[in-house]
Amino acid sequence: MQDHEKHNGGQCAAPHCDHCSTDTGRRTPQRYCTPRCATRVRVASHRAQRDRS
C-alpha cells in the first residue's frame, strides 16, 4: 500500500492515474482524485496481501 505521507494536492497518488487531486480542507489530506481511485488502490493491496498468504 502507498505510504501515508502528507499530500496536499497535485497528482493523484494512485498508480497509472494522471488526474489531479485537490485537498478541500478536510482533516485528512486527500491523496486521490476520486473515491474510485482510492478503492482501486485498497482492493489491489488487499488482493496482493491475500495472494501472499
C-alpha positions in Angstrom: 0.0 0.0 0.0 1.1 3.6 -0.5 3.0 5.3 2.3 1.0 7.8 4.3 3.0 10.9 3.7 1.3 14.3 3.6 -0.3 15.0 0.2 -1.9 18.5 -0.1 -2.7 18.3 -3.7 -1.2 17.7 -7.1 -1.2 14.4 -8.9 -3.4 11.6 -7.7 -1.5 9.0 -5.5 -3.0 6.0 -7.4 -0.6 4.3 -9.9 -1.4 4.9 -13.6 -3.7 7.9 -12.8 -2.7 11.3 -14.3 -5.6 13.3 -12.8 -5.1 16.0 -10.2 -6.2 15.7 -6.6 -7.2 18.6 -4.5 -7.3 19.0 -0.8 -10.6 20.5 0.1 -9.6 21.4 3.7 -10.8 18.3 5.4 -9.0 17.0 8.4 -7.5 14.1 6.4 -5.5 15.2 3.4 -6.9 13.9 0.1 -4.4 11.7 -1.7 -6.6 10.5 -4.6 -8.6 12.4 -7.2 -11.8 10.3 -6.6 -13.1 7.7 -4.2 -12.9 5.3 -7.1 -9.1 5.6 -7.3 -8.8 5.1 -3.6 -10.9 2.0 -3.7 -8.9 0.6 -6.6 -5.6 1.0 -4.6 -7.2 -0.6 -1.5 -8.5 -3.6 -3.4 -5.2 -4.1 -5.2 -3.4 -4.0 -1.8 -5.9 -6.4 -0.2 -5.6 -8.9 -3.1 -1.8 -8.7 -3.0 -1.8 -9.5 0.7 -4.3 -12.3 0.3 -2.2 -13.9 -2.5 1.0 -13.8 -0.4 -0.7 -15.8 2.4 
